[in-house]
Amino acid sequence: MTPLQRAAIRLVLPLLAAGIAAAQEAPPRQPLLEVGIWGGYSTFAADAAGGRTAQAGLRSLEVAVWPSGRLRLFGRYENSLTLDNLTVVRANRSVPTWQGGTLFNWGGRLTTVIEVGRRTLPGSIGQTQLGAEQVLYLPGGTALKAGGWIGPRQDHRTEWLGHAGVSVAVGTRWRVEPTAFYAETGIPGEHSWRALLNSELRLPSDFRLGLGVAAGHNHSFDGSLTGAVWDSYVRASIPVSGLNRLHLLVRHQRAAGASTLTTIAIGATLGVPRP
């Protein structure tokens, strides 16, 4: 498994955790228009001698509209792979992804998320991305979730990832979400799996604190890239005024045959209320 593929798979973990949290929001207080922006700084411990490579810049920009309290339509510019992959950083390349999609809440019992995207990988290899997730809400604050992502490429390879998990309310303010992931790169014999334990604590004034820990294993035809994977992150979401929020993410990742990656990201969500 190449460093680019590993980075793409690792980026999915916190994005899914954030998406699931958004899907579980109660519909009545949704804004009319939402704009989200993230910027950040990533640094790599590039070798055993401690050499480092770093990159800073725009991570993502999303614009969403809520035609109703249960329907969300969004478009997103996603640039995290440009910042979080050592090969891309060293080559001074840009690998942005353009995405669009929808979230629909079916009467408070089901939420469906569908998104499509397109990006051009190094070597001028185009890739289409198709993703979907279904969340089922059960009595007692429990939710079941399952979904997947598939990325056919112009070089006749298809990458894909599937996930399934459960979200459990522990008391009135704390939620725990264990999720399992399995991915393949389209190269025979290459695959990886992850087990993620995500949690979110909602404090007074709607201050949200999230903690996540993931562990897994990469299997590659290149023995130096086969081995354990570890990932951990802390994120905070702070209400500012009305529907506006500030966000902070600190993340640390380590994988066999790869450089250690530390990411610090800051974001904001601006909401325009309904008239």
C-alpha positions in Angstrom: 0.0 0.0 0.0 1.5 3.3 -1.1 1.8 6.3 1.3 -0.8 8.1 -0.8 -3.4 5.4 -0.3 -2.7 5.1 3.4 -3.2 8.8 3.9 -6.5 8.7 1.9 -7.8 5.9 4.1 -6.7 7.5 7.4 -8.4 10.8 6.5 -11.7 9.0 6.3 -11.8 8.3 10.1 -12.4 11.8 11.6 -14.5 12.9 8.6 -16.9 10.0 9.2 -17.0 10.7 12.9 -17.9 14.4 12.2 -20.5 13.4 9.6 -22.2 10.9 11.9 -22.4 13.6 14.6 -24.0 16.0 12.1 -26.5 13.4 11.0 -27.7 12.9 14.6 -28.5 16.6 15.0 -32.2 17.2 15.7 -33.7 18.9 12.6 -35.7 21.9 13.9 -32.8 24.2 14.5 -31.0 23.8 11.2 -29.9 27.0 9.5 -30.9 28.2 6.0 -27.3 28.4 4.8 -24.0 27.0 6.3 -20.4 27.8 5.4 -17.6 25.8 6.9 -13.8 26.5 6.5 -10.8 24.7 7.9 -7.1 25.5 7.7 -4.2 23.7 9.3 -0.6 22.7 9.8 0.8 19.3 9.3 4.3 18.1 10.2 6.1 14.8 9.4 8.9 13.1 11.4 10.4 12.0 8.1 13.1 9.7 9.3 14.7 8.0 12.3 17.2 10.9 12.6 14.3 13.3 13.3 14.2 15.2 10.0 10.9 17.0 9.5 8.8 18.2 6.6 5.8 20.5 7.2 3.0 22.0 5.2 0.3 24.6 6.0 -2.7 25.8 4.1 -6.5 25.5 3.5 -7.8 22.1 4.3 -11.5 22.4 3.3 -14.2 24.8 2.3 -17.9 23.7 2.4 -21.1 25.5 1.5 -24.4 23.9 2.4 -28.1 24.9 2.1 -31.0 23.4 4.1 -34.1 23.6 1.9 -36.0 22.2 4.9 -35.0 21.1 8.4 -34.5 17.5 7.2 -32.7 18.0 3.9 -29.1 19.3 3.5 -27.4 19.9 0.1 -23.7 20.6 0.1 -20.6 21.3 -2.1 -17.1 20.9 -0.7 -13.5 21.6 -1.7 -11.4 19.1 0.2 -7.6 19.6 0.3 -6.5 17.5 3.3 -4.6 14.9 1.2 -2.4 17.7 -0.2 -1.3 18.6 3.4 -1.3 15.1 5.0 0.8 13.0 2.6 4.6 13.2 2.7 5.1 12.3 -1.0 2.7 15.0 -2.1 4.3 17.6 0.3 7.9 16.8 -0.9 6.8 17.1 -4.5 5.0 20.4 -3.9 1.9 18.9 -5.5 -1.8 19.6 -4.9 -4.4 16.9 -4.9 -7.7 18.6 -4.1 -11.1 16.8 -4.2 -14.3 18.4 -5.3 -17.4 16.9 -3.7 -21.1 17.3 -3.5 -23.9 15.5 -1.8 -27.0 15.4 0.3 -28.2 14.4 3.8 -31.8 13.5 4.4 -33.5 12.7 7.7 -36.4 10.4 7.2 -38.8 11.4 10.0 -36.2 11.2 12.8 -35.7 7.4 12.5 -33.3 7.2 9.5 -30.7 9.5 8.1 -29.1 8.9 4.6 -26.0 10.6 3.4 -24.9 10.4 -0.3 -21.9 12.1 -1.8 -19.9 12.1 -5.0 -16.5 13.5 -5.8 -13.7 13.8 -8.3 -9.9 14.3 -8.0 -6.7 13.9 -10.0 -4.0 11.8 -8.4 -0.3 12.2 -9.1 0.5 10.9 -12.6 -2.6 12.6 -14.0 -4.8 9.7 -12.8 -8.4 10.7 -12.5 -10.5 9.2 -9.7 -14.3 9.3 -9.2 -15.6 8.9 -5.6 -19.0 7.6 -4.6 -20.0 7.3 -0.9 -23.1 6.6 1.1 -24.0 6.0 4.7 -27.2 4.9 6.5 -28.0 5.7 10.1 -30.8 4.0 12.0 -32.0 5.5 15.3 -33.2 3.1 18.0 -35.0 3.8 21.3 -32.8 5.0 24.2 -30.5 7.2 22.1 -28.7 4.3 20.3 -28.0 4.5 16.6 -26.7 1.9 14.1 -24.6 3.0 11.1 -23.2 1.4 8.0 -21.7 2.8 4.8 -19.0 2.7 2.2 -16.9 4.5 -0.3 -15.7 3.4 -3.7 -13.1 5.1 -5.9 -12.7 3.8 -9.5 -9.5 5.2 -11.1 -8.4 5.8 -14.7 -5.6 3.3 -14.3 -8.2 0.5 -14.1 -7.9 0.1 -10.3 -10.7 0.5 -7.9 -10.2 1.5 -4.2 -13.0 0.9 -1.7 -13.8 1.2 2.0 -16.7 -0.1 4.1 -17.6 0.7 7.7 -20.1 -0.3 10.3 -20.6 0.7 13.9 -22.9 1.8 16.7 -23.5 5.1 18.6 -24.5 4.7 22.2 -25.6 7.4 24.6 -23.9 7.2 28.0 -25.9 9.4 30.2 -27.3 12.7 29.0 -24.0 14.4 27.8 -21.7 11.6 26.6 -21.8 9.5 23.5 -19.5 6.6 22.5 -19.2 5.4 18.9 -17.1 2.2 18.1 -16.7 1.7 14.4 -14.9 -0.9 12.3 -13.4 -0.2 8.8 -12.1 -2.4 6.0 -10.4 -1.2 2.8 -8.8 -2.5 -0.3 -6.6 -0.6 -2.8 -7.4 -2.5 -6.0 -3.9 -4.2 -5.9 -4.3 -8.0 -5.3 -3.4 -8.9 -1.7 -3.4 -5.3 -0.4 -5.9 -4.4 2.3 -6.2 -2.8 5.7 -8.6 -2.6 8.6 -9.2 -0.2 11.5 -11.1 -0.2 14.8 -12.1 3.3 15.9 -13.4 4.3 19.3 -14.8 7.8 19.0 -16.5 9.7 21.9 -18.1 13.1 22.3 -18.9 15.0 25.5 -21.4 17.9 25.4 -20.8 20.4 28.1 -23.0 23.3 29.2 -23.5 26.0 26.6 -23.2 23.4 23.9 -19.4 23.1 24.1 -18.4 19.8 22.5 -15.3 17.8 23.2 -14.4 14.8 21.1 -11.8 12.1 21.6 -10.9 9.3 19.2 -8.4 6.4 19.2 -8.0 4.0 16.3 -5.8 0.9 15.8 -5.4 -1.4 12.8 -3.2 -3.1 10.4 -2.0 -2.6 6.8 -1.1 -5.5 4.5 0.9 -4.7 1.4 3.0 -6.6 -1.2 5.8 -4.4 0.1 6.8 -6.0 3.5 8.2 -2.7 4.8 4.7 -1.2 4.6 3.0 -4.1 6.4 2.3 -3.6 10.0 0.3 -1.9 12.8 -1.4 1.5 12.4 -2.2 3.9 15.3 -4.2 7.1 15.2 -5.5 9.4 17.9 -7.2 12.8 17.9 -8.8 15.5 20.1 -11.3 17.9 18.7 -13.3 20.8 20.3 -16.3 22.7 19.0 -17.1 26.0 20.7 -20.3 28.0 20.2 -19.6 31.7 19.4 -23.0 33.3 18.7 -26.2 32.1 17.2 -25.4 29.3 14.8 -21.7 30.1 14.5 -19.0 27.8 15.9 -15.2 27.6 16.1 -13.4 24.2 15.9 -10.0 22.8 16.8 -8.5 19.4 15.8 -5.2 17.9 17.0 -4.3 14.5 15.5 -1.3 12.2 15.6 -0.8 9.2 13.3 1.8 6.4 13.0 1.9 3.5 10.5 4.5 0.8 9.6 6.9 2.1 7.0 5.5 5.6 7.1 6.4 8.9 8.7 4.7 10.0 11.9 2.2 12.7 11.1 0.9 15.4 13.5 -1.9 17.7 12.4 -3.2 20.9 14.0 -6.3 22.3 12.3 -8.6 25.3 13.1 -12.0 25.8 11.6 -15.2 27.8 11.7 -18.9 27.2 10.8 -21.0 30.1 10.0 -24.8 29.7 9.9 -27.4 32.0 8.4 -30.7 31.5 10.3 -34.0 31.0 8.7 -36.1 34.1 8.3 
